[in-house]
């Protein structure tokens, strides 16, 4: 009875925090969802438009590092920090409405990213205080919530027929509501963390410890693919629809983008369940092998039926984020207590820096060679990541079980 009550509390609090995450993260891709309109508004090239997303990534890196270096996460309670970050992100997002030029718009997007850096990691930390067992599942749900929140802006734009200004306002309000839920509806769990600050001298632990090194390499492969895919699938699908007479390509592409990114919410949940049962590296390696296979060919299907491409895109979106929570979980389980904060910050910041290159690279290659080659450039990330998880699996499970589990059947060629 007692165990049932504890699990009920855990699930309820996980639900509160997941809803908070969904709402708070809507500002991340708010500009990307209305990029076609913003390109007209600010007279932008496709490459310049990509910098509106890149600026968020840069701002997130700066915000995460500043939070760690100045121990903000130790000075402010996690759920309150989520509220503060949500308010900052919402205000910066709203600045697009009054930005007089492109440079100011870029600055607003960067501050939006910095604000979200105070939302995402503290929300994960608050969730982890409720879970010792089932932590992979819980963090998978939270990453799924982030994914769903990232998918909402194109749905808002398409379903409501909103102008870009209305989308920015709606996402800003949603972000603040998410912060309020985290602070005033959710609660802290019974398993609080001790002090975990950033110490520059401990950065090398990520490179000295073999397991952490492989986990970080896997995370880099994951990030090489993820945000570029999220950022550019909608534009790819719009180009595929253009000239086919299938209605409004902007609205259809926006709904398709929601479906593709939103599928990752279920993928994150499944990834968490698999990781708790079969191992973090098995779940992450399998997901990257599947997502990378789509990156190899989906961009060459520009003449294929749109419904087929959408279904393949949803399969891609499902697996591309299913591995995400596992890398942080591996670090939290492998690094010693006094180095967890530094290891996580190093991994997170370096991974988001890496996304800048692929978000920028995809439109450049697309302009020169088309979508097939543009998306193909994302495949090396999951290939390298799958290799890293294979090596980690060998370290953690040197003696394979006598009877292979279902997940091992797929990953055995790689592991």
C-alpha positions as a Markdown table, in Angstrom:
| # | Residue | x | y | z |
|---|---|---|---|---|
| 1 | Unk | 0.0 | 0.0 | 0.0 |
| 2 | Unk | 2.8 | 2.3 | 0.9 |
| 3 | Unk | 4.7 | 1.5 | -2.3 |
| 4 | Unk | 1.6 | 2.2 | -4.3 |
| 5 | Unk | 1.1 | 5.6 | -2.7 |
| 6 | Unk | 4.7 | 6.5 | -3.4 |
| 7 | Unk | 4.4 | 5.5 | -7.1 |
| 8 | Unk | 1.2 | 7.5 | -7.3 |
| 9 | Unk | 2.9 | 10.6 | -6.0 |
| 10 | Unk | 5.8 | 10.0 | -8.4 |
| 11 | Unk | 3.5 | 9.7 | -11.4 |
| 12 | Unk | 1.5 | 12.7 | -10.4 |
| 13 | Unk | 4.6 | 14.9 | -9.9 |
| 14 | Unk | 6.1 | 13.6 | -13.2 |
| 15 | Unk | 2.8 | 14.6 | -14.9 |
| 16 | Unk | 3.0 | 18.2 | -13.4 |
| 17 | Unk | 6.6 | 18.6 | -14.4 |
| 18 | Unk | 6.1 | 17.2 | -17.9 |
| 19 | Unk | 3.2 | 19.6 | -18.6 |
| 20 | Unk | 5.4 | 22.4 | -17.3 |
| 21 | Unk | 8.1 | 21.3 | -19.7 |
| 22 | Unk | 5.8 | 21.0 | -22.7 |
| 23 | Unk | 4.5 | 24.6 | -22.2 |
| 24 | Unk | 7.8 | 26.2 | -21.3 |
| 25 | Unk | 9.7 | 24.8 | -24.3 |
| 26 | Unk | 7.4 | 26.2 | -26.9 |
| 27 | Unk | 9.5 | 29.3 | -27.3 |
| 28 | Unk | 12.5 | 27.2 | -28.6 |
| 29 | Unk | 11.2 | 26.8 | -32.1 |
| 30 | Unk | 8.7 | 29.6 | -32.1 |
| 31 | Unk | 10.8 | 31.5 | -34.7 |
| 32 | Unk | 11.5 | 28.4 | -36.8 |
| 33 | Unk | 7.8 | 27.7 | -37.0 |
| 34 | Unk | 7.1 | 31.1 | -38.7 |
| 35 | Unk | 10.5 | 31.3 | -40.5 |
| 36 | Unk | 8.9 | 31.7 | -43.9 |
| 37 | Unk | 7.0 | 34.8 | -42.7 |
| 38 | Unk | 10.1 | 36.1 | -40.8 |
| 39 | Unk | 12.2 | 35.8 | -44.0 |
| 40 | Unk | 9.8 | 38.1 | -45.7 |
| 41 | Unk | 9.5 | 40.4 | -42.7 |
| 42 | Unk | 13.3 | 40.9 | -42.4 |
| 43 | Unk | 14.2 | 40.1 | -46.1 |
| 44 | Unk | 16.4 | 37.1 | -45.1 |
| 45 | Unk | 18.1 | 34.5 | -47.1 |
| 46 | Unk | 17.7 | 30.8 | -46.1 |
| 47 | Unk | 21.1 | 30.8 | -44.5 |
| 48 | Unk | 20.3 | 34.0 | -42.5 |
| 49 | Unk | 17.1 | 32.4 | -41.4 |
| 50 | Unk | 19.0 | 29.4 | -40.0 |
| 51 | Unk | 20.8 | 31.8 | -37.7 |
| 52 | Unk | 17.5 | 32.6 | -35.9 |
| 53 | Unk | 17.6 | 29.0 | -34.7 |
| 54 | Unk | 21.4 | 28.9 | -34.3 |
| 55 | Unk | 21.2 | 31.9 | -32.0 |
| 56 | Unk | 18.9 | 30.0 | -29.6 |
| 57 | Unk | 21.5 | 27.2 | -29.5 |
| 58 | Unk | 24.3 | 29.7 | -28.7 |
| 59 | Unk | 22.2 | 31.4 | -26.1 |
| 60 | Unk | 21.4 | 28.0 | -24.5 |
| 61 | Unk | 25.1 | 27.1 | -24.3 |
| 62 | Unk | 26.0 | 30.5 | -22.7 |
| 63 | Unk | 23.1 | 30.2 | -20.3 |
| 64 | Unk | 24.0 | 26.7 | -19.3 |
| 65 | Unk | 27.7 | 27.5 | -18.7 |
| 66 | Unk | 26.9 | 30.7 | -16.8 |
| 67 | Unk | 24.4 | 28.8 | -14.6 |
| 68 | Unk | 27.1 | 26.2 | -13.8 |
| 69 | Unk | 30.1 | 28.6 | -13.4 |
| 70 | Unk | 28.1 | 30.9 | -11.0 |
| 71 | Unk | 26.4 | 28.0 | -9.3 |
| 72 | Unk | 23.0 | 29.4 | -10.0 |
| 73 | Unk | 21.4 | 25.9 | -9.7 |
| 74 | Unk | 22.8 | 25.7 | -6.2 |
| 75 | Unk | 21.7 | 29.2 | -5.2 |
| 76 | Unk | 18.1 | 28.9 | -6.6 |
| 77 | Unk | 15.8 | 26.0 | -6.1 |
| 78 | Unk | 15.3 | 24.1 | -9.3 |
| 79 | Unk | 11.5 | 24.7 | -9.8 |
| 80 | Unk | 11.9 | 28.4 | -9.0 |
| 81 | Unk | 14.8 | 28.5 | -11.5 |
| 82 | Unk | 12.4 | 27.0 | -14.1 |
| 83 | Unk | 10.0 | 29.9 | -13.5 |
| 84 | Unk | 12.7 | 32.5 | -13.7 |
| 85 | Unk | 14.1 | 31.0 | -16.9 |
| 86 | Unk | 10.6 | 30.8 | -18.4 |
| 87 | Unk | 9.9 | 34.4 | -17.7 |
| 88 | Unk | 13.2 | 35.5 | -19.3 |
| 89 | Unk | 12.6 | 33.3 | -22.4 |
| 90 | Unk | 9.1 | 34.6 | -22.8 |
| 91 | Unk | 10.2 | 38.3 | -22.6 |
| 92 | Unk | 13.0 | 37.6 | -25.1 |
| 93 | Unk | 10.6 | 35.8 | -27.4 |
| 94 | Unk | 8.2 | 38.7 | -27.4 |
| 95 | Unk | 11.1 | 41.1 | -28.3 |
| 96 | Unk | 10.7 | 39.7 | -31.9 |
| 97 | Unk | 7.5 | 41.8 | -32.1 |
| 98 | Unk | 9.3 | 45.0 | -31.7 |
| 99 | Unk | 12.7 | 44.1 | -33.2 |
| 100 | Unk | 13.7 | 46.9 | -35.6 |
| 101 | Unk | 16.2 | 44.8 | -37.6 |
| 102 | Unk | 17.7 | 41.4 | -38.0 |
| 103 | Unk | 20.5 | 41.9 | -35.6 |
| 104 | Unk | 18.1 | 42.7 | -32.8 |
| 105 | Unk | 16.0 | 39.7 | -33.7 |
| 106 | Unk | 19.1 | 37.5 | -33.4 |
| 107 | Unk | 19.9 | 39.0 | -30.0 |
| 108 | Unk | 16.3 | 38.2 | -28.8 |
| 109 | Unk | 16.6 | 34.6 | -29.9 |
| 110 | Unk | 19.9 | 34.2 | -28.1 |
| 111 | Unk | 18.4 | 35.5 | -24.9 |
| 112 | Unk | 15.5 | 33.1 | -25.4 |
| 113 | Unk | 18.0 | 30.3 | -25.5 |
| 114 | Unk | 19.7 | 31.5 | -22.3 |
| 115 | Unk | 16.4 | 31.6 | -20.6 |
| 116 | Unk | 15.6 | 28.0 | -21.6 |
| 117 | Unk | 18.9 | 26.9 | -20.3 |
| 118 | Unk | 17.4 | 27.8 | -16.9 |
| 119 | Unk | 14.4 | 25.7 | -17.6 |
| 120 | Unk | 15.5 | 22.4 | -19.1 |
| 121 | Unk | 18.4 | 21.2 | -16.8 |
| 122 | Unk | 16.6 | 22.3 | -13.6 |
| 123 | Unk | 13.4 | 20.6 | -14.7 |
| 124 | Unk | 15.3 | 17.3 | -15.2 |
| 125 | Unk | 17.0 | 17.8 | -11.8 |
| 126 | Unk | 13.6 | 18.4 | -10.1 |
| 127 | Unk | 12.2 | 15.2 | -11.8 |
| 128 | Unk | 15.2 | 13.1 | -10.6 |
| 129 | Unk | 14.5 | 14.1 | -7.0 |
| 130 | Unk | 11.4 | 11.9 | -7.3 |
| 131 | Unk | 13.0 | 8.8 | -8.9 |
| 132 | Unk | 15.8 | 6.5 | -7.9 |
| 133 | Unk | 14.3 | 3.5 | -9.7 |
| 134 | Unk | 12.7 | 4.1 | -13.1 |
| 135 | Unk | 14.9 | 7.1 | -13.6 |
| 136 | Unk | 15.5 | 6.3 | -17.3 |
| 137 | Unk | 11.7 | 6.2 | -17.8 |
| 138 | Unk | 11.1 | 9.5 | -15.9 |
| 139 | Unk | 13.8 | 11.4 | -17.7 |
| 140 | Unk | 12.6 | 9.9 | -21.0 |
| 141 | Unk | 9.1 | 11.3 | -20.3 |
| 142 | Unk | 10.7 | 14.7 | -19.6 |
| 143 | Unk | 12.7 | 14.7 | -22.8 |
| 144 | Unk | 9.5 | 13.6 | -24.6 |
| 145 | Unk | 7.8 | 16.6 | -23.0 |
| 146 | Unk | 10.6 | 18.9 | -24.3 |
| 147 | Unk | 10.1 | 17.3 | -27.7 |
| 148 | Unk | 6.3 | 17.9 | -27.7 |
| 149 | Unk | 6.8 | 21.5 | -26.6 |
| 150 | Unk | 9.3 | 22.0 | -29.4 |
| 151 | Unk | 6.6 | 20.6 | -31.8 |
| 152 | Unk | 3.8 | 22.9 | -30.7 |
| 153 | Unk | 4.7 | 26.1 | -32.5 |
| 154 | Unk | 4.1 | 24.8 | -36.0 |
| 155 | Unk | 0.8 | 23.3 | -34.8 |
| 156 | Unk | -0.2 | 26.6 | -33.4 |
| 157 | Unk | 0.7 | 28.3 | -36.6 |
| 158 | Unk | -1.1 | 25.9 | -38.8 |
| 159 | Unk | -4.2 | 25.0 | -36.8 |
| 160 | Unk | -5.0 | 28.6 | -35.9 |
| 161 | Unk | -4.1 | 30.2 | -39.2 |
| 162 | Unk | -2.2 | 32.7 | -37.0 |
| 163 | Unk | 0.1 | 35.4 | -38.2 |
| 164 | Unk | 3.7 | 35.1 | -37.0 |
| 165 | Unk | 3.0 | 37.8 | -34.3 |
| 166 | Unk | 0.2 | 35.7 | -32.8 |
| 167 | Unk | 2.4 | 32.6 | -32.7 |
| 168 | Unk | 5.1 | 34.5 | -30.8 |
| 169 | Unk | 2.5 | 35.8 | -28.3 |
| 170 | Unk | 0.8 | 32.4 | -27.8 |
| 171 | Unk | 4.2 | 30.6 | -27.2 |
| 172 | Unk | 5.4 | 33.3 | -24.8 |
| 173 | Unk | 2.2 | 33.0 | -22.7 |
| 174 | Unk | 2.5 | 29.2 | -22.7 |
| 175 | Unk | 6.1 | 29.4 | -21.6 |
| 176 | Unk | 5.2 | 31.5 | -18.6 |
| 177 | Unk | 2.3 | 29.2 | -17.7 |
| 178 | Unk | 4.7 | 26.3 | -17.8 |
| 179 | Unk | 7.0 | 28.1 | -15.3 |
| 180 | Unk | 4.1 | 28.8 | -13.0 |
| 181 | Unk | 3.1 | 25.2 | -13.0 |
| 182 | Unk | 6.6 | 24.1 | -12.1 |
| 183 | Unk | 6.9 | 26.5 | -9.2 |
| 184 | Unk | 3.4 | 26.5 | -7.8 |
| 185 | Unk | 1.8 | 23.1 | -8.7 |
| 186 | Unk | 4.7 | 20.7 | -8.7 |
| 187 | Unk | 6.7 | 19.8 | -5.6 |
| 188 | Unk | 10.2 | 18.7 | -4.6 |
| 189 | Unk | 10.8 | 14.9 | -4.3 |
| 190 | Unk | 12.2 | 12.9 | -1.4 |
| 191 | Unk | 15.7 | 12.3 | -3.0 |
| 192 | Unk | 17.3 | 15.7 | -3.2 |
| 193 | Unk | 20.8 | 16.1 | -4.8 |
| 194 | Unk | 23.8 | 17.4 | -2.9 |
| 195 | Unk | 25.9 | 20.3 | -4.2 |
| 196 | Unk | 27.0 | 19.7 | -7.8 |
| 197 | Unk | 28.9 | 22.7 | -9.1 |
| 198 | Unk | 31.0 | 23.3 | -12.2 |
| 199 | Unk | 34.8 | 23.1 | -11.6 |
| 200 | Unk | 37.0 | 23.8 | -14.6 |
| 201 | Unk | 39.7 | 21.5 | -13.3 |
| 202 | Unk | 37.2 | 18.6 | -13.5 |
| 203 | Unk | 36.3 | 19.1 | -17.2 |
| 204 | Unk | 39.0 | 16.5 | -18.1 |
| 205 | Unk | 37.0 | 13.8 | -16.3 |
| 206 | Unk | 34.8 | 13.5 | -19.4 |
| 207 | Unk | 37.9 | 12.7 | -21.5 |
| 208 | Unk | 39.9 | 10.6 | -18.9 |
| 209 | Unk | 37.1 | 8.2 | -17.9 |
| 210 | Unk | 36.6 | 5.7 | -20.7 |
| 211 | Unk | 32.9 | 5.2 | -20.1 |
| 212 | Unk | 32.2 | 8.9 | -19.9 |
| 213 | Unk | 34.3 | 9.5 | -23.0 |
| 214 | Unk | 32.2 | 7.0 | -24.9 |
| 215 | Unk | 28.9 | 8.4 | -23.5 |
| 216 | Unk | 30.0 | 11.9 | -24.6 |
| 217 | Unk | 30.9 | 10.7 | -28.0 |
| 218 | Unk | 27.5 | 9.1 | -28.3 |
| 219 | Unk | 25.9 | 12.3 | -27.2 |
| 220 | Unk | 27.8 | 14.2 | -29.9 |
| 221 | Unk | 26.6 | 11.9 | -32.6 |
| 222 | Unk | 23.0 | 12.3 | -31.3 |
| 223 | Unk | 23.2 | 16.1 | -31.3 |
| 224 | Unk | 24.9 | 16.2 | -34.7 |
| 225 | Unk | 21.6 | 14.9 | -36.1 |
| 226 | Unk | 18.8 | 16.0 | -33.8 |
| 227 | Unk | 18.5 | 19.7 | -34.0 |
| 228 | Unk | 19.3 | 20.0 | -37.7 |
| 229 | Unk | 16.6 | 17.5 | -38.4 |
| 230 | Unk | 14.1 | 19.3 | -36.2 |
| 231 | Unk | 15.0 | 22.7 | -37.7 |
| 232 | Unk | 14.9 | 21.7 | -41.4 |
| 233 | Unk | 12.3 | 18.9 | -41.9 |
| 234 | Unk | 9.5 | 21.4 | -42.2 |
| 235 | Unk | 11.2 | 23.4 | -44.9 |
| 236 | Unk | 12.1 | 20.1 | -46.7 |
| 237 | Unk | 8.5 | 19.0 | -46.6 |
| 238 | Unk | 7.2 | 22.4 | -47.8 |
| 239 | Unk | 9.6 | 22.2 | -50.8 |
| 240 | Unk | 8.4 | 18.7 | -51.5 |
| 241 | Unk | 4.7 | 19.9 | -51.6 |
| 242 | Unk | 5.4 | 23.1 | -53.6 |
| 243 | Unk | 3.8 | 23.0 | -57.1 |
| 244 | Unk | 1.8 | 19.8 | -56.5 |
| 245 | Unk | -1.5 | 21.6 | -55.9 |
| 246 | Unk | -2.1 | 19.9 | -52.5 |
| 247 | Unk | -3.6 | 22.9 | -50.8 |
| 248 | Unk | -1.6 | 25.4 | -48.7 |
| 249 | Unk | 1.9 | 24.0 | -48.5 |
| 250 | Unk | 2.8 | 26.2 | -45.6 |
| 251 | Unk | 0.0 | 24.9 | -43.4 |
| 252 | Unk | 0.4 | 21.3 | -44.4 |
| 253 | Unk | 4.2 | 21.5 | -43.8 |
| 254 | Unk | 3.6 | 23.0 | -40.4 |
| 255 | Unk | 1.2 | 20.1 | -39.4 |
| 256 | Unk | 3.7 | 17.6 | -40.8 |
| 257 | Unk | 6.5 | 19.2 | -38.8 |
| 258 | Unk | 4.3 | 18.9 | -35.6 |
| 259 | Unk | 3.7 | 15.2 | -36.4 |
| 260 | Unk | 7.3 | 14.4 | -37.1 |
| 261 | Unk | 8.8 | 16.2 | -34.1 |
| 262 | Unk | 5.9 | 15.2 | -31.9 |
| 263 | Unk | 6.4 | 11.5 | -32.7 |
| 264 | Unk | 9.6 | 11.9 | -30.7 |
| 265 | Unk | 7.6 | 12.3 | -27.5 |
| 266 | Unk | 6.5 | 8.7 | -27.7 |
| 267 | Unk | 10.1 | 7.7 | -28.8 |
| 268 | Unk | 11.5 | 9.3 | -25.7 |
| 269 | Unk | 9.1 | 7.4 | -23.5 |
| 270 | Unk | 9.9 | 4.1 | -25.2 |
| 271 | Unk | 13.6 | 4.8 | -25.1 |
| 272 | Unk | 13.4 | 5.4 | -21.3 |
| 273 | Unk | 11.5 | 2.1 | -20.8 |
| 274 | Unk | 14.0 | 0.2 | -22.9 |
| 275 | Unk | 16.9 | 1.7 | -21.1 |
| 276 | Unk | 15.6 | 0.8 | -17.7 |
| 277 | Unk | 15.1 | -2.8 | -18.8 |
| 278 | Unk | 17.9 | -3.5 | -21.2 |
| 279 | Unk | 20.5 | -0.9 | -20.5 |
| 280 | Unk | 21.2 | 2.7 | -21.4 |
| 281 | Unk | 23.7 | 1.9 | -24.2 |
| 282 | Unk | 21.4 | -0.7 | -25.8 |
| 283 | Unk | 18.6 | 1.8 | -26.0 |
| 284 | Unk | 20.7 | 4.6 | -27.2 |
| 285 | Unk | 22.6 | 2.5 | -29.8 |
| 286 | Unk | 19.5 | 1.0 | -31.2 |
| 287 | Unk | 17.8 | 4.4 | -31.5 |
| 288 | Unk | 20.7 | 6.0 | -33.3 |
| 289 | Unk | 21.0 | 3.0 | -35.7 |
| 290 | Unk | 17.4 | 3.5 | -36.7 |
| 291 | Unk | 17.4 | 7.3 | -37.0 |
| 292 | Unk | 20.6 | 7.3 | -38.9 |
| 293 | Unk | 19.2 | 4.9 | -41.5 |
| 294 | Unk | 16.5 | 7.4 | -42.3 |
| 295 | Unk | 19.0 | 10.3 | -42.7 |
| 296 | Unk | 20.8 | 8.2 | -45.4 |
| 297 | Unk | 17.9 | 8.3 | -47.9 |
| 298 | Unk | 14.9 | 10.4 | -46.9 |
| 299 | Unk | 16.1 | 13.6 | -48.5 |
| 300 | Unk | 16.3 | 11.8 | -51.9 |
| 301 | Unk | 12.5 | 11.1 | -51.9 |
| 302 | Unk | 11.5 | 14.5 | -53.2 |
| 303 | Unk | 9.4 | 12.9 | -56.0 |
| 304 | Unk | 7.8 | 10.3 | -53.7 |
| 305 | Unk | 4.2 | 10.5 | -52.5 |
| 306 | Unk | 4.0 | 13.1 | -49.7 |
| 307 | Unk | 2.2 | 10.7 | -47.3 |
| 308 | Unk | 5.0 | 8.1 | -47.6 |
| 309 | Unk | 7.6 | 10.8 | -46.8 |
| 310 | Unk | 5.5 | 12.0 | -43.9 |
| 311 | Unk | 5.3 | 8.4 | -42.4 |
| 312 | Unk | 9.0 | 7.9 | -42.9 |
| 313 | Unk | 9.6 | 11.3 | -41.3 |
| 314 | Unk | 7.5 | 10.3 | -38.3 |
| 315 | Unk | 9.6 | 7.1 | -38.0 |
| 316 | Unk | 12.7 | 9.3 | -38.1 |
| 317 | Unk | 11.3 | 11.7 | -35.6 |
| 318 | Unk | 10.3 | 8.9 | -33.2 |
| 319 | Unk | 13.9 | 7.4 | -33.1 |
| 320 | Unk | 16.0 | 10.6 | -33.4 |
| 321 | Unk | 15.3 | 11.6 | -29.9 |
| 322 | Unk | 14.6 | 8.2 | -28.2 |
| 323 | Unk | 18.3 | 8.1 | -27.1 |
| 324 | Unk | 18.5 | 11.6 | -25.7 |
| 325 | Unk | 17.8 | 11.0 | -22.0 |
| 326 | Unk | 20.2 | 8.1 | -21.8 |
| 327 | Unk | 23.4 | 10.0 | -22.2 |
| 328 | Unk | 22.7 | 12.2 | -19.2 |
| 329 | Unk | 21.6 | 9.2 | -17.2 |
| 330 | Unk | 24.9 | 7.3 | -18.1 |
| 331 | Unk | 26.9 | 10.3 | -16.8 |
| 332 | Unk | 24.8 | 10.6 | -13.6 |
| 333 | Unk | 25.4 | 6.9 | -12.9 |
| 334 | Unk | 29.1 | 6.8 | -13.9 |
| 335 | Unk | 30.8 | 10.0 | -12.7 |
| 336 | Unk | 31.7 | 10.3 | -9.1 |
| 337 | Unk | 29.4 | 12.6 | -7.0 |
| 338 | Unk | 31.7 | 15.6 | -7.0 |
| 339 | Unk | 32.1 | 15.5 | -10.8 |
| 340 | Unk | 28.6 | 14.9 | -12.0 |
| 341 | Unk | 27.7 | 18.6 | -12.3 |
| 342 | Unk | 30.9 | 19.4 | -14.3 |
| 343 | Unk | 30.6 | 16.3 | -16.5 |
| 344 | Unk | 26.9 | 17.0 | -17.4 |
| 345 | Unk | 27.6 | 20.7 | -18.1 |
| 346 | Unk | 30.6 | 19.8 | -20.3 |
| 347 | Unk | 28.6 | 17.2 | -22.2 |
| 348 | Unk | 25.6 | 19.5 | -22.6 |
| 349 | Unk | 27.4 | 22.6 | -23.7 |
| 350 | Unk | 29.7 | 20.9 | -26.1 |
| 351 | Unk | 26.8 | 19.0 | -27.7 |
| 352 | Unk | 24.8 | 22.1 | -28.2 |
| 353 | Unk | 27.8 | 23.9 | -29.8 |
| 354 | Unk | 27.9 | 21.0 | -32.2 |
| 355 | Unk | 24.3 | 21.6 | -33.3 |
| 356 | Unk | 25.3 | 25.0 | -34.6 |
| 357 | Unk | 27.4 | 23.5 | -37.4 |
| 358 | Unk | 24.8 | 21.1 | -38.7 |
| 359 | Unk | 21.9 | 23.6 | -38.5 |
| 360 | Unk | 24.1 | 25.9 | -40.6 |
| 361 | Unk | 25.4 | 23.2 | -42.9 |
| 362 | Unk | 22.1 | 21.7 | -44.0 |
| 363 | Unk | 20.8 | 24.7 | -45.9 |
| 364 | Unk | 24.2 | 25.4 | -47.5 |
| 365 | Unk | 24.4 | 21.9 | -48.9 |
| 366 | Unk | 20.8 | 21.9 | -49.9 |
| 367 | Unk | 21.3 | 25.1 | -51.9 |
| 368 | Unk | 24.2 | 23.4 | -53.7 |
| 369 | Unk | 23.2 | 19.8 | -54.0 |
| 370 | Unk | 19.6 | 19.3 | -52.8 |
| 371 | Unk | 17.9 | 17.8 | -49.8 |
| 372 | Unk | 19.2 | 14.3 | -50.3 |
| 373 | Unk | 22.8 | 15.3 | -49.8 |
| 374 | Unk | 21.9 | 17.8 | -47.1 |
| 375 | Unk | 20.2 | 15.2 | -44.9 |
| 376 | Unk | 22.9 | 12.6 | -45.7 |
| 377 | Unk | 25.4 | 14.9 | -43.9 |
| 378 | Unk | 23.6 | 14.1 | -40.7 |
| 379 | Unk | 24.1 | 10.3 | -40.9 |
| 380 | Unk | 27.7 | 10.3 | -39.7 |
| 381 | Unk | 26.5 | 11.5 | -36.3 |
| 382 | Unk | 24.4 | 8.5 | -35.4 |
| 383 | Unk | 26.9 | 6.2 | -37.1 |
| 384 | Unk | 29.6 | 7.4 | -34.8 |
| 385 | Unk | 27.2 | 7.4 | -31.8 |
| 386 | Unk | 26.2 | 3.8 | -32.5 |
| 387 | Unk | 29.8 | 2.8 | -32.6 |
| 388 | Unk | 30.4 | 4.6 | -29.2 |
| 389 | Unk | 27.5 | 2.8 | -27.6 |
| 390 | Unk | 28.7 | -0.5 | -29.0 |
| 391 | Unk | 32.1 | 0.0 | -27.3 |
| 392 | Unk | 30.3 | 1.0 | -24.1 |
| 393 | Unk | 28.2 | -2.1 | -24.3 |
| 394 | Unk | 31.3 | -4.2 | -24.6 |
| 395 | Unk | 32.7 | -2.6 | -21.4 |
| 396 | Unk | 29.6 | -3.0 | -19.4 |
| 397 | Unk | 28.5 | -6.4 | -20.6 |
| 398 | Unk | 31.7 | -8.4 | -21.4 |
| 399 | Unk | 29.8 | -11.7 | -21.0 |
| 400 | Unk | 26.7 | -11.8 | -23.2 |
| 401 | Unk | 23.6 | -13.6 | -21.8 |
| 402 | Unk | 23.1 | -17.2 | -22.8 |
| 403 | Unk | 19.7 | -16.3 | -24.3 |
| 404 | Unk | 19.7 | -13.0 | -26.2 |
| 405 | Unk | 17.0 | -10.5 | -25.2 |
| 406 | Unk | 14.8 | -9.0 | -27.9 |
| 407 | Unk | 16.7 | -5.7 | -28.0 |
| 408 | Unk | 20.0 | -7.6 | -28.4 |
| 409 | Unk | 18.8 | -9.2 | -31.6 |
| 410 | Unk | 18.8 | -5.9 | -33.4 |
| 411 | Unk | 21.9 | -4.3 | -31.9 |
| 412 | Unk | 24.1 | -7.4 | -32.0 |
| 413 | Unk | 25.5 | -6.6 | -35.4 |
| 414 | Unk | 26.7 | -3.3 | -34.1 |
| 415 | Unk | 27.7 | -4.4 | -30.6 |
